[in-house]
Amino acid sequence: MIDPVIIVGGGVIGLATGFELIRAGIPATILDRTRAGRGTSWLAAGMLAPDTEIGFEELELYDLNRESLRRWPAFAAAVEEASGRNVDYRDDGTLIVADDPDSTKRIRRLYEFQTEQGLDVDWLTGDEARDCEPFVGPRVSAAIWVASDHQVDNRLLLDALREAFLAEGGTLHENTTVDSVRPDEAAPVVVTTDGEEIRGREVVLAAGVWSRQIDGLAPVGPLPVRPVKGQMIQLQMKLPFDLQHVIRGPDAYLAPKSNGRLVIGATSEEMGFDTQVTAGGLYDLLEGAWEIVPGVYDLSVDDTWAGLRPASRDHAPIVGRAGAPGVIAATGHYRHGILLAPVTAQEVTKLVQTGETSRWIEPFSPARFSGPIPESSA
Ligand code: GLY
């Protein structure tokens, strides 16, 4: 029997990669330090938003994001079919709103950049924004309508992906932490903190914020991924409050899910692995949300948390041969992990199948970090 591909990390990237490998007829084993799907990806908001999140100097990343969104409907359908579960994939579109002169100037600049790049976006007055989404508040004076940005319920997705991976015959070892890798062209090995050695035909490092802690990646050294903290709040929507669209304001975004979850995020803090929820963080988010959607005031608070985004040194994902024999990186997805799951999983699967790095992932090769790691990013 051929050795499986060993995937270190059972977040959205690891699970999706396992799912795609198995569907391609390649055995896969996922190792997760706790329960698969309960880390960073569980704490996300599920926005699939290349057009909203386009960055001024990040057009290669935009192309990758856009390509992944194009693949999302088929990916969601495949996961739903294999798991028998719904993932609440929604294509309602997003409103980027402004509520003062400064934020209007900022979104106008974004709108001009988006139109220069040929994106399908519309400039709206405050009243037009309220016609589109009645829960947008009276302070909102301008908005960008982004019809082509979508969303998914990341929690439903993760449970469905885990189920789909197992249903298709994948092997899952939970509560298993990987300490190091022993690279080898033909038979790389991962070593767990319990000293167990597991051999694969390839190793895929999809350990998100934990990627840097995996030893043994000679000659390249650890992958340069650091955690960026994001505090979030979950409210429970209750009629007549029934927000239909993702709303992005200057200080907070709101992502409503079909089961009534309303996810509000997110702070962005360089705090290492700290996951404390603070009064200041929650205050800023609630104020930011209330200013653009005042109806949140009466909703009950379900939960609060802080997640850790896995950010690389240039904030783009790290996908491809890791420079250590038999090891492929699929990490550092920062703000776009849920969005980038299909393209990452499918292109890593192709890399395993053919040995070729596709044009989609080529710009995101770990080779771009092959110099020494500066102290400041540790
Ligand atoms: N992509 C949303 C966030 O990083 O907060």
Residues whose N, C-alpha, C, O or C-beta is under 5 A from the ligand:
A	BS01	LIG	G230 G265 A266 R335
